[in-house]
Amino acid sequence: MIKAERNKIASFVFDIYLDRLLKKYFHDFILVNGFPSIRDDKSLIVAPNHFSWWDGFFVYYSLRKLSQKKIYIMMLEEQLKRFWFFQKIGCFSVNPNNKQSGIVTMKYTLELLNYPDNCVVIFPQGEIESFDKNPLGYNKGIEFLAENSNRDFEILPVANKIYYTNQKLPFILMHVHHLINSAEIKNKSVSLFNEFKENLSVLSEYNSIEGKSIFRI
């Protein structure tokens, strides 16, 4: 697998590039509800939906604006080999077609979660699917991490969609769920799949541009 090699200069340059890129193609980036208070003493997994090529950019940009944690993003190995620069901003690889490599990735992710200042982004769907696809594709990698981690961490389901209005450029809409403790997943008192679906459903029914502009933070 390919491990992340975070570089401050690379992150600085990419932040400028991404800000310009998103503002070129989208009218605004709207957080339609409140962002939860993230604990400093627990690491975090962010679990976004995966409906477009833009998704990794959406979640990276919003986390840079809304959180102080170090961002790591799980990315398909074939894509990370192609876009090697993303390794410098915190991306690491997973190969779903290689079981042994997948185990190494899970162990590496568990190591990242041992540090409370880390945030790991994992797309549970694993691949791009239509926003309103039913049934959803879903991989239980986060559940595996919750069951095998030596310490609790928090999980935040996130839903994004592109929303068109009478403006020339579309809007990005984001809805965040409430925080879930990994212990709730481990003892099976909470179904992450159901929470993930519920959050998507809320955003699916949201047809407004009211909310907080992430572009203006």
N, C-alpha and C positions, 0 to 999 in steps of 0.2 A: 504494500500500500504506500501511498504518498502522504507524508506527514506535512502539517502546516509549518511554514517558516515565516512567521509574522515579522514584518519589517516596517518601522515607523515612517520612513521616507516613502516607501511604496504606498502605505495607507494614506498618507497625506496627499500624495499626487492623485490617487484613485478617488479620494473623497471629493476633490475639486472637479475631476472629470465626471463623476457620477452625478453630482449636483447639477452640472450644466446639461448632462444628457437627459435626466428626468425632466428638467424644466423646459427642455426643447420639445419633448414629445407629449408632455402632460400639462394640463392647465393648473392642476393643484393635486396635492396628496393629502387626503382628509382622513383623520382619525375620528371615526364617528361616535366613539364612546371614550370613557376614561381609561388611561393606561394605569395598570396597577402599580403599587409601590413595591419595588423589587428589593428583596432582602440582601444585605451585604454579606451575610454569613452563610449563604447557600448559593451553590452554582445553579444555573438555569438552563433548561432546554426550551427552545422556542420551536413550535411545531406548526408551520404554515401549510396552507394548501398549495397545490402545484398545478396551475392552469395555463401558464404561459412562459415564454422565454424570459420575461422580465422578473420572475418571482424572486430569484436570488438577490437581484438589485433592490427590489422593494423592501425585503426584510433587512438587508444589510443597511440600507439608507435609514430606515426607521429606527433601527437599534442604535445606530450612531447618534441619532438625534434624541432618543428617549431613554437610553440606558448608558451607564458608565462601564459596563462589563466588557471584557475582551471577547471579541466575536470570533467563533470558529464555525465553519459551515461544511457539512458533509456533502460531498459532490461526487457524481459518477466518475470513476477513474479515467474512462476514455475521454471525458470532457476536460478533466483537469490536466491530462497530458497534452491536450490540444491547446488549452488556455492556461499555460503554466503560471502566468502572472498572478492568478488568483491564489496560488499557494502563498504568496507574499502578503496577502491581506487576511489570511486565516483559513483558507479552504484546505480540506484534507479529503482523501479519496475513499470510496467504497466500491467494491466490485461484486454486484449481486450474483454474478455467474461463477464466482470462485468461492467456495465455502470456507476454505482455509484463510483466504485473504479477508473474507468477511469477519471471521473470528478475530483476526489481528486488528481490524478496524474497530470492532466492539471493545476490545481491550484498551486500545488507544483512547477511545471516547470515554471510557470509565476513568482513565488517568486524567483526562481533561476535567472531568466532573469532580475530581478530588479537590480542585482549587475553587474556592467560592467566588473569586472575581471573574470566572469564566462563564461565557454563554455559548452553548452549542446549538446550532440550527440544524434540525433534521426534518426533511419532508416525508411525512408518513406515507404519502401516496407513492413515493419512489420514482414516479415518472409523470410527465405532463398529461393531464386529463381535462376534459371539458369541465368548466366550473360547476355545471349542474348535472354532471354524470351521476347516474344512479343504477346499480349500486357503486359506491366508491371503491377504488382500489385502496388497499391499506396494508402496510407492513407493520409488524409488531416489534420493531427494533427498540423503540422507547420503552416498551414493556419489559423487554429483555434487560435493558440497562437498569430499570427500576428494581428488578428482581435480583440483580447481581452486584449492585453498587454497595459499598461499605458504609455509605453515608447518604442521608436524605438530600434530595435536590428538588427544585421547583420546576414545574412544567407549565408553559403558557401556549395554548392553542391560539393561532392567529389566522384570520381569513382576510384575503385581499381580493378585490375584483376591479375591473376597468369599467367605468360608468360613463356613458355618453349623454350629453345634453345638447343644448343649442349653441354651445361654445365650439369653436373650431377644434380645439384639442380636448381629449377625454380627461376625466378625473380618475385618480386612484382612490379607492375607498378601502379603509382598513377597519376591521372590528376585532378587538382582542377579547378573549374569554377571561374568566377568573383564573387565578393561579391554582394549580393542583400540586399537592405534595406527593413525591414519588412513593412515599409509604402507603398512600391510598391506592396506588396502582399495584404495589407489591402485595398488599393484603386483599386485593380485589374488591374493595369497598366502592371503588369508582372505576367505570369503564372509560378509558381514554378515547376509544373509538367513538363512543356515544357523545362524549364531550366535544370531540373534534367535529362530528357531524352537526351537533346542535349549534356550534358557533358559525359554521358555514350556512346553516339554515337561517340564522338571524340576519346575516349580511345579505343573503339571497333576497330577502324580503325588504331590504332597505333601499329605498329609491329616493334619495335626497343627497344634497351636497352640504348639509349642515354638519358641523363638527369643527375640530381643531386642525388648522393647516400645519402639517409637518414641514412643509417648505419654509414656513415663516418662523420656525423654532431656531 
